[in-house]
Amino acid sequence: MSKKSLLLAVLACLPLALHAHANDRYQSRPPVMVSPDLQASWVLQLGGVPAQTRSSAMPQRQRQVVPAGRQRVVVQPQQVLRQQSVQQQRRVVQQRRVLFPQQQQPAAQQVAMRPDKPVRTQIDPQFLPQMVQYQTEQKPGTIVIDTRERFLYLVMADGMAKRYGVGVGKPGFEWAGTHKVTSKREWPDWRPPQEMIAREAAKGHFLPAHMPGGPENPLGARALYLGSTLYRIHGTNAPWSIGNGVSSGCIRMRNEDVTDLYERVKVGTKVIVI
């Protein structure tokens, strides 16, 4: 065999040997493990990730199609999904705080509904309306309010009176005197005086400058205005406070009780506070 023939035979066998050596080299190549964070930029650069998975998390333990010559398994644990959901919720809350800062301002608190006051759902039975014997020199139709006993008496004929439980002024806001009912209002609006607004603000209780009438209004369902004063006999949005000294001087009644009294008295009725 000539040298030329021998050289051609060697060159013909060389690709087969190289191909076999390459197969042996890559046959035991370990699989490539990819981070569960499929949105990382370096993961997207690897290729083989379908477009729909680039905008949303992949289902748990879903295998991706990879180019020939690669072996890659992508695992998305359920715990990672939960973490991503929590992070998304936190981002939404943070964005709402930036877009709607007014929602973070303290809401106006009503004097009768302070969180530092114990909330009771029942009233002492003695403060429920009832007919009682009541000896007085006052004429029938007169209202007498005993702030010490926390009772309001509507004088009736024959030595009788209808008695209602009331809430009265807290310590430092007690008063006594004689007035007349100068006006009556149903579901009155409330405009707290500036002195009250400043006083409550110093305690951390923020009052509105005006509140329209309604079930949440501290004046309740009805109001009887006394003389030219700021005092009233009115309902309440806090019926559990009846029988206590909690107001700024007004006489507070349950809504059903003040409604009953409202129908029984007229403008000009004499009111005595003792």
C-alpha angles and dihedrals in degrees: 000000000000123000091249093056092047092053092051091052092052093050091050092056096044099082091051091054093047091048092051091048091051092051090052091048097053099031094091096039108144119236117264112243113211126205115261088236099092092176094065111116094231091055092053090053091061091071127215094089111121116236095246092059093056093070100039139031118271123244116266114287095353116165118223126216109250132192119269114278094034131092114197130162119194118201124191108190118211089236090061090052091054091049091051090049091052091048090051091051091050091051091051092051091049091050091050090052090054096044097040108032092155090072089067094060117106113265120236112267123212117230092233094052105051115154091225091063118086110248116225124188098197134058125221106262092232089068094057117104115274141154113254138172110262124177113202142140091230119109122252111274094039118127118222119186119197104198093186095055092033095232133131116206124201102199114231132183126279096033095300134122138183108239126206130184114240142184115233141190118306120238109303093024100071119125141167135202147109124274141150131241103260099178143359129214136185117222092352123203119240128232108174113210118253091248090060093045092052093043094051093042089058087059093048095257110126116205126196119243089231136010123187120230118275145106092299094051113108090224091064128199102330140017133197111198117217118220115297093321129108090242122110141175101232146152126258145221089219107060091169088071093068111118094032139094101247110123133088090248103301122120109244126203137174111271093245091049097048089047090055091048091046091060093048101051134057136210107282095039112148115244122194119191116194 
